[in-house]
Amino acid sequence: MNKFLEQALLFDFYGELLTDHQKEIYEQFALEDLSLSEIAEMKGISRQGVHDLVKRCQKTLEGYEMKLHLVEKFLSVKEKVSKIDDALAEWECEKNDPEEMVKRIRKIADAIIEEL
């Protein structure tokens, strides 16, 4: 997964756990793609201060993920739902046995439920 997507997902899942100040600056850096200098100028703080705050936020968000694994579970469920969609598309094209399709989808659904 690319770094931008990873930062965006971590922020989506755990961003509300940051302070308002941290949220605002991290969002500007990670999602709005503003430079450290641009943020520092807008906030009236040093570039180093913005850098330190962003690094601290990244570590905090990564720490939440290490403990809770919400992003990991989300991505895994998303992948499994995609497999269901692929199986249905394949079945529509080939008109395979409906019972076999039900078994495949149930197996994937059971894996999703087990994960949650």
CORZIRA-V500487 format. One record per backbone hydrogen bond with DSSP energy under -0.5 kcal/mol. CO is the residue of the C=O (numbers start at 1). NH is the residue of the N-H. Records with the same first field share a line. If there is no record, write none. Layout:
# CORZIRA-V500487
CO: NH, NH
This chain:
# CORZIRA-V500487
2: 6
3: 7
4: 8
5: 9
6: 10
7: 11
8: 12
9: 13
10: 14
11: 15
14: 17
15: 18
19: 23
20: 24
21: 25
22: 26
23: 27
24: 28
25: 29
26: 30
27: 31, 32
28: 34
35: 39
36: 40
37: 41
38: 42
39: 43
40: 44, 45
46: 50
47: 51
48: 52
49: 53
50: 54
51: 55
52: 56
53: 57
54: 58
55: 59
56: 60
57: 61
58: 62
59: 63
60: 64
61: 65
62: 66
63: 67
64: 68
65: 69
69: 73
70: 74
71: 75
72: 76
73: 77
74: 78
75: 79
76: 80
77: 81
78: 82
79: 83
80: 84
81: 85
82: 86
83: 87
84: 88
85: 89
86: 90
87: 91
88: 92
89: 93
90: 94
91: 95
97: 101
98: 102
99: 103
100: 104
101: 105
102: 106
103: 107
104: 108
105: 109
106: 110
107: 111
108: 112
109: 113
110: 114
111: 115
112: 116
